């Protein structure tokens, strides 16, 4: 099952300063970890290739080390792609559990006073699948 050390995380993480995608060196490369840097510290999501669960460590001072992908992966700065998310706050984060009781997903809400973006990372086939969650108004 997933290891979640995010219980030590502050309830609210402020001023998102950096997003880094860590990709496995293959052709094509695939996403194995995402790292967020907030004023309060570093939040990381990493897929465990043994059981396709996610680990979500938090460290107030340093980027948490990769547990499964350090030898054949490379960090890719994503600040330009997600420039509109920088400076946002995260008051809500979820560790997602599927019907078989595997914690194989993580969702983070990034917001300003006027807008909200939710990103979801699902572990599948030793990869993280990134999804943008959209608001669906009631019919």
trRosetta pair geometry for C-beta under 8 A, 3 or more apart (Angstrom, degrees):
i j d omega theta_ij theta_ji phi_ij phi_ji
1 51 7.6 -64 -66 106 24 152
1 53 6.0 156 -163 -124 32 168
1 101 7.5 -50 -104 137 116 89
1 102 6.7 -153 -117 -130 69 55
1 103 5.8 68 -173 14 84 103
2 48 7.1 -171 -107 2 64 127
2 53 4.0 -146 -65 158 81 117
2 54 5.1 7 -121 68 134 52
2 55 5.6 -171 -162 -80 82 50
2 56 7.2 34 165 -1 124 88
2 95 6.7 -167 94 -168 148 123
2 102 7.5 99 -24 180 94 64
2 103 3.5 -90 16 82 127 120
2 104 7.3 -167 -49 -66 122 40
3 48 8.0 99 11 -56 93 135
3 55 4.6 9 59 -125 87 101
3 56 7.9 -168 97 31 57 56
3 57 7.5 8 112 -61 102 88
4 7 6.9 90 124 -28 94 86
4 55 7.1 -158 -76 -150 47 51
4 56 4.9 11 -127 51 78 101
4 95 5.4 -35 -99 -88 147 158
4 103 7.0 -80 -42 149 118 162
5 8 6.4 -12 161 16 79 108
5 55 8.0 21 6 -179 89 89
5 56 7.1 -165 40 92 58 61
5 57 4.6 19 50 -119 117 68
5 58 6.2 -148 104 27 85 74
6 9 4.5 -12 -174 -12 75 127
6 43 6.9 47 -115 -135 110 101
6 56 4.6 -25 -33 120 123 110
6 57 7.2 -164 -59 -134 70 14
6 58 4.9 94 -115 -19 62 119
6 93 6.9 -103 165 107 152 141
6 95 7.4 171 40 -51 134 118
8 58 5.9 -163 74 75 90 117
9 13 6.9 -41 -179 -59 109 111
9 40 7.6 96 -161 118 70 133
9 41 7.7 -137 -123 63 75 121
9 43 6.7 44 -114 -96 133 110
9 58 4.4 171 -77 -61 95 175
9 93 7.5 -19 104 44 158 147
10 13 6.0 131 69 -76 105 64
10 40 4.6 -89 11 -160 137 162
10 41 7.9 138 -1 22 106 105
11 91 7.2 13 144 -150 79 68
12 89 6.2 -4 -177 -177 102 112
12 90 7.1 163 -159 84 54 51
12 91 4.9 -13 -112 -105 91 73
13 16 7.5 65 126 -73 105 77
13 36 7.6 76 136 124 153 127
13 38 3.9 -14 175 -178 106 177
13 39 7.5 164 -173 43 66 73
13 40 5.3 -117 -126 37 74 123
13 41 7.8 -91 -127 49 111 70
13 43 6.7 -49 -98 -25 167 135
13 89 6.8 160 86 -161 54 60
13 90 4.4 1 56 55 104 100
13 91 8.0 -155 30 -68 62 34
14 38 6.1 115 58 -177 35 109
14 39 5.0 -19 79 28 88 123
14 40 6.7 93 29 -20 76 100
14 89 5.0 -15 -114 -111 62 92
15 38 6.2 119 71 -160 62 69
15 39 4.6 58 54 -34 115 109
15 87 5.9 -25 -138 -139 62 45
15 88 7.9 138 -114 58 19 23
15 89 7.3 12 -30 -81 40 70
16 19 7.2 18 172 -51 117 92
16 36 6.2 -53 -136 -168 102 104
16 37 7.3 110 -160 77 57 53
16 38 5.6 -39 -93 -95 52 78
16 85 6.1 -42 92 140 148 85
16 86 5.6 -132 99 -133 91 41
16 87 6.3 -44 54 20 75 17
16 88 4.9 -3 16 55 121 74
16 89 7.5 -150 -20 -69 90 21
16 90 7.0 81 -63 -25 111 101
16 110 6.2 -10 -24 -139 153 122
17 37 4.9 -58 65 100 96 102
17 38 6.8 150 7 -111 87 24
17 39 7.4 108 -25 -58 117 58
17 86 6.6 53 -130 -151 24 96
17 87 7.9 70 -84 -66 51 46
18 35 7.6 -10 114 110 100 91
18 36 7.2 155 85 -157 62 38
18 37 4.0 22 48 35 102 118
18 77 7.5 -65 -159 -140 100 86
18 79 6.0 -51 -130 -73 62 111
18 86 7.7 36 -66 -114 30 104
19 34 6.9 -13 -168 -173 89 100
19 35 7.3 152 -157 80 42 55
19 36 5.9 -8 -104 -103 71 68
19 37 7.9 -140 -63 19 35 76
19 78 4.4 -60 102 74 99 111
19 79 6.3 150 40 -75 78 55
19 81 8.0 -94 82 68 125 96
19 82 5.0 7 38 56 148 146
19 85 6.9 33 -29 86 139 130
19 86 7.8 -121 -8 -77 99 82
20 34 7.1 159 83 -159 52 51
20 35 4.3 -9 58 57 102 105
20 37 7.9 51 -6 -18 103 102
20 63 8.0 -4 42 -132 146 138
20 75 4.9 -11 180 -165 123 108
20 76 6.8 145 -164 68 69 42
20 77 6.0 -37 -109 -102 80 45
20 78 6.3 169 -107 10 23 93
21 31 5.6 -62 -168 -122 111 102
21 33 7.6 148 -164 86 45 55
21 34 5.6 -21 -106 -105 62 79
21 75 7.4 141 79 -158 40 56
21 76 4.8 -24 69 63 90 100
21 78 5.2 77 -10 -45 98 129
22 31 7.4 96 71 -154 51 60
22 32 5.6 -66 102 67 93 85
22 33 3.8 3 48 61 122 100
22 34 7.1 -151 15 -74 79 30
22 35 6.8 63 -26 -14 106 105
22 46 7.8 -10 58 -107 134 91
22 66 6.6 -163 155 -82 166 134
22 69 6.5 128 134 102 124 137
22 73 5.1 43 168 158 98 130
22 74 7.1 173 -153 83 65 28
22 75 5.2 -35 -97 -96 78 63
22 76 7.3 167 -93 15 26 75
23 29 4.0 59 155 154 126 123
23 30 6.2 159 -154 77 86 21
23 31 5.7 -48 -99 -90 78 44
23 32 6.6 127 -131 10 26 87
23 73 6.2 169 85 -154 31 86
23 74 6.1 -23 61 59 81 78
23 76 5.9 19 1 -7 112 123
24 29 5.9 171 73 -158 53 76
24 30 5.3 -7 42 57 105 77
24 31 8.0 -64 5 10 83 3
24 32 4.9 85 -40 -31 97 129
24 69 6.0 -98 -87 -148 90 121
24 72 6.0 36 -155 113 77 95
24 73 5.2 -48 -95 -96 47 88
24 127 7.8 -102 14 -102 127 84
25 29 6.1 -29 -113 -106 30 103
25 72 5.0 -114 35 174 103 83
25 73 6.5 -157 -17 -98 81 30
25 74 6.2 75 -67 -9 98 105
26 29 5.7 134 49 -103 65 44
26 30 6.4 -8 48 4 121 90
29 74 7.7 -59 -136 43 150 104
30 126 7.9 87 97 104 140 82
30 127 4.4 -60 157 -118 131 122
30 128 8.0 153 155 38 89 61
31 34 7.0 10 -174 -55 117 91
31 127 6.0 83 64 -171 68 87
31 128 4.5 -80 114 62 105 95
31 129 7.7 148 62 -77 122 24
31 130 6.5 24 56 -27 171 105
32 46 6.6 19 146 -150 77 74
32 47 5.5 -108 -156 40 63 103
32 49 7.9 -24 -138 -59 114 102
32 66 7.8 51 116 -145 116 131
32 68 7.3 -133 174 89 124 105
32 69 4.5 123 126 -83 149 165
32 73 5.8 -97 49 -110 135 140
32 126 7.4 -16 -112 157 98 76
32 127 6.6 -77 -84 -125 62 51
32 128 6.4 145 -121 -1 15 100
33 44 6.1 -2 -174 -175 111 100
33 45 6.4 168 -152 87 60 54
33 46 4.2 -8 -104 -101 104 78
33 47 7.1 -135 -69 11 62 71
33 66 5.9 -118 -32 -109 162 107
33 69 6.3 -161 -17 48 116 140
33 73 7.3 63 21 169 111 158
33 128 7.1 135 -66 -10 19 142
34 44 7.2 170 87 -152 45 55
34 45 5.0 6 51 51 88 102
34 121 6.2 -145 16 -86 131 150
34 128 6.7 -130 -18 111 101 164
34 130 7.6 98 -58 -89 144 114
35 42 6.2 -12 -170 -168 100 104
35 43 7.4 156 -157 83 51 47
35 44 4.8 -12 -106 -105 78 86
35 45 7.9 -156 -72 26 41 62
35 63 5.9 21 -162 -146 146 108
35 64 7.8 -166 -119 42 109 82
35 75 7.5 -30 25 -130 131 115
36 42 7.1 153 80 -156 52 53
36 43 4.5 -11 60 62 105 97
36 44 7.5 -166 24 -75 67 40
36 90 7.6 44 148 -19 157 151
36 108 7.3 -173 -37 -177 159 173
37 41 7.8 -99 -145 148 60 26
37 42 5.5 -22 -102 -101 70 76
37 63 7.5 -50 -82 -86 104 92
38 41 6.4 3 63 52 86 40
38 42 7.7 175 26 -84 70 27
38 43 6.8 30 1 -2 111 107
38 90 6.9 -98 -84 24 145 111
40 60 6.3 -66 162 -126 65 86
41 58 6.0 85 105 175 128 87
41 59 5.6 -153 -180 99 123 42
41 60 3.6 -93 -77 -119 135 37
41 61 6.6 -25 -121 -19 102 30
42 58 6.8 166 87 -154 54 52
42 59 5.1 -4 56 59 102 85
42 60 7.8 -169 19 -94 69 8
42 61 8.0 -50 7 71 104 25
42 62 6.6 -58 15 113 140 27
42 63 4.8 -161 -148 -105 166 48
42 64 6.1 -170 107 -10 120 77
43 56 7.1 -3 -172 -174 88 87
43 57 8.0 178 -148 96 45 44
43 58 5.1 -12 -102 -105 70 88
43 90 7.9 -75 19 65 161 158
43 93 7.7 -116 -166 -111 153 160
43 108 7.8 127 119 -102 145 144
44 55 7.9 2 106 105 94 85
44 56 7.0 174 84 -148 54 43
44 57 5.4 -3 55 62 105 82
44 58 7.5 -179 19 -82 72 41
44 63 7.0 92 -63 -169 126 73
44 64 4.6 -125 17 49 141 116
45 54 5.6 -15 -167 -169 90 122
45 55 7.5 152 -155 77 42 48
45 56 5.5 -6 -102 -102 69 80
45 106 4.8 -145 -122 53 133 155
45 121 5.2 108 132 70 154 158
45 128 6.9 103 120 -116 111 149
46 54 6.8 141 72 -157 38 67
46 55 4.9 -20 63 58 93 98
46 56 7.9 -178 22 -75 68 38
46 57 7.7 1 12 14 114 97
46 66 6.0 158 -119 -136 145 75
46 67 6.3 134 109 31 154 92
46 68 6.4 153 157 30 120 106
46 69 7.0 -154 -156 14 112 116
47 52 6.6 -14 -169 -140 106 49
47 53 7.5 152 -152 81 60 30
47 54 5.9 -43 -97 -99 55 68
47 55 7.9 176 -92 15 8 79
47 68 7.3 -93 92 68 57 146
47 123 4.4 151 -125 -121 106 107
47 126 6.2 137 125 -166 130 40
47 127 6.4 115 32 166 170 4
47 128 5.2 -159 -38 -56 121 84
48 51 5.7 4 103 46 115 79
48 52 7.0 -107 76 -40 73 9
48 53 5.0 -1 40 59 117 79
48 54 7.2 -164 1 -91 85 16
48 55 6.0 88 -47 -25 101 104
48 67 7.6 -21 -100 89 85 120
48 68 5.8 164 -124 -51 51 154
48 123 7.4 12 38 -150 64 155
49 52 7.4 24 -140 -69 29 57
49 68 5.6 165 4 172 95 138
49 69 7.8 117 -28 -68 118 90
49 126 3.9 30 -126 -126 90 108
50 68 7.8 -135 -10 -122 89 133
51 102 6.7 -152 150 -135 106 124
52 102 7.0 34 89 163 84 147
52 104 5.6 21 130 -129 84 120
52 123 4.5 159 180 134 71 109
52 124 6.3 49 -158 -105 129 23
52 125 7.1 33 -104 -22 127 18
52 126 6.5 -90 -89 -64 83 43
53 102 5.3 -129 -89 -176 98 94
53 103 5.2 58 -158 72 108 71
53 104 5.2 -89 -114 -86 52 68
53 123 6.0 156 -127 59 6 162
54 95 7.2 -158 79 -143 114 87
54 103 6.2 -99 47 128 80 86
54 104 6.1 119 -10 -147 89 29
54 105 6.5 136 -3 -58 137 6
54 106 5.1 -128 126 -28 161 109
54 121 6.8 111 -108 106 148 109
54 123 5.2 -165 -54 -37 85 126
54 128 7.6 74 -102 -102 110 105
55 67 6.5 6 58 27 164 137
56 93 8.0 156 -175 156 149 130
56 95 6.2 -129 7 -92 147 108
56 106 5.7 143 -81 -107 127 141
57 64 4.1 130 98 -125 127 168
58 64 7.3 -67 -80 -42 5 129
59 62 5.2 -42 128 62 140 63
59 63 7.0 132 58 -152 128 4
59 64 4.9 155 -11 -64 121 82
65 70 6.6 0 176 -84 93 131
66 69 4.8 -78 171 60 139 78
66 70 4.3 168 73 -65 110 78
66 73 6.6 -174 -140 53 178 143
67 70 7.7 93 -20 -25 3 105
69 72 6.8 -88 -168 63 69 68
69 73 4.2 45 151 -27 105 142
70 73 6.7 -73 -118 36 13 107
77 80 7.4 66 122 2 96 90
78 81 4.8 -54 -168 45 79 114
78 82 5.3 38 136 8 99 110
79 82 6.5 -78 -136 61 25 82
79 83 6.3 63 159 -85 65 68
79 86 6.3 42 -150 -67 89 132
80 83 5.9 -5 -151 -49 30 106
82 85 4.4 -30 169 30 100 120
82 86 6.9 121 117 -37 83 80
83 86 5.9 -39 -157 8 42 116
84 117 8.0 105 111 -33 103 152
85 88 5.3 -62 -173 7 60 132
85 110 5.2 32 -155 125 102 155
85 117 6.1 -87 -102 58 104 146
87 112 7.5 28 110 -89 97 109
88 110 4.1 71 115 174 146 95
88 111 5.8 133 -167 52 108 20
88 112 5.7 -86 -113 -53 84 76
88 117 7.5 -58 -127 37 172 105
89 110 7.2 147 69 -155 32 56
89 111 5.8 -41 65 66 83 75
89 112 7.4 123 17 -89 89 39
90 93 6.1 42 163 -54 119 101
90 108 5.6 -28 -136 -173 132 101
90 109 6.2 137 -140 76 73 58
90 110 5.6 -35 -80 -95 85 62
90 111 7.6 126 -95 16 38 78
91 109 6.9 -42 55 84 70 112
91 111 6.9 -36 14 36 102 123
92 108 7.6 151 98 -156 63 43
92 109 4.2 21 67 32 103 125
93 106 7.3 -6 -176 -174 94 91
93 107 6.9 170 -156 89 49 56
93 108 4.9 -4 -112 -108 88 73
93 109 7.2 -139 -71 19 48 73
94 105 8.0 1 110 113 96 92
94 106 6.9 165 87 -156 59 47
94 107 4.4 4 52 53 105 99
94 108 7.9 -155 25 -67 66 39
95 103 5.4 -2 163 -160 106 121
95 105 7.6 137 -173 86 42 57
95 106 5.9 -19 -110 -104 54 77
96 103 6.9 135 79 -154 43 63
96 104 6.9 -60 92 68 92 53
96 105 3.2 -23 60 77 128 106
96 106 6.5 -142 9 -66 91 25
96 107 6.2 73 -42 -12 115 100
96 120 7.6 36 -23 -152 148 104
96 122 7.6 -44 71 -102 142 78
97 101 6.2 -8 -178 -146 113 38
97 102 6.8 161 -152 80 67 31
97 103 5.1 -38 -93 -92 77 65
97 104 7.6 93 -128 17 34 69
97 105 7.9 -129 -40 40 21 90
98 101 7.3 -63 72 3 65 15
98 102 5.3 -3 39 57 106 84
98 104 5.5 -7 -16 34 116 116
98 105 7.4 101 -51 -2 89 109
104 122 6.5 39 134 -162 88 69
104 123 4.4 -114 -165 51 83 104
104 124 7.7 84 167 -61 123 61
105 120 6.4 0 -175 -176 113 95
105 121 6.5 164 -154 86 62 53
105 122 4.6 -15 -103 -105 102 67
105 123 6.7 -139 -70 8 52 77
106 120 7.3 167 87 -153 44 53
106 121 4.9 -4 57 56 90 102
107 118 6.0 10 -178 -179 105 104
107 119 7.0 172 -150 88 58 45
107 120 4.5 -15 -102 -103 90 80
107 121 7.5 -173 -77 20 43 65
107 133 6.7 25 -145 -19 122 146
108 118 7.1 171 86 -151 39 60
108 119 5.4 -8 58 58 89 92
109 116 6.0 -11 -172 -169 103 108
109 117 7.4 156 -156 83 55 41
109 118 4.8 -25 -100 -98 74 84
110 116 7.3 149 79 -157 44 57
110 117 5.0 -18 63 65 95 92
110 118 7.6 170 19 -87 68 34
110 119 7.0 24 -1 -1 112 103
111 115 6.7 -168 -146 98 67 46
111 116 4.2 -15 -102 -104 102 78
111 117 7.3 178 -79 23 54 60
112 115 5.4 24 47 46 99 76
112 116 7.9 -150 32 -69 56 48
116 135 7.8 84 76 -49 111 122
117 132 7.0 -49 -167 -149 94 100
118 132 7.2 118 79 -167 61 54
118 133 3.8 -40 92 57 116 114
119 130 6.6 -26 -168 -159 101 93
119 131 7.4 144 -163 77 53 48
119 132 6.3 -33 -105 -104 62 58
119 133 7.3 -155 -81 7 11 89
120 130 7.4 138 78 -159 52 44
120 131 4.4 -23 65 65 102 99
120 132 7.6 -180 20 -86 84 10
120 133 5.3 82 -22 -43 116 108
121 128 4.7 -13 -169 -168 104 115
121 129 7.1 145 -157 66 49 45
121 130 5.9 -17 -100 -98 73 62
121 131 7.7 -175 -75 23 28 75
122 128 7.0 136 65 -157 36 58
122 129 4.6 -25 63 57 93 101
122 131 6.8 28 -3 -2 108 117
123 126 7.8 4 -172 -111 89 15
123 127 7.3 156 -150 78 53 36
123 128 6.1 -33 -92 -96 59 63
123 129 7.8 -172 -78 12 11 82
124 127 6.0 -31 73 63 65 85
124 129 5.4 8 27 -16 116 122
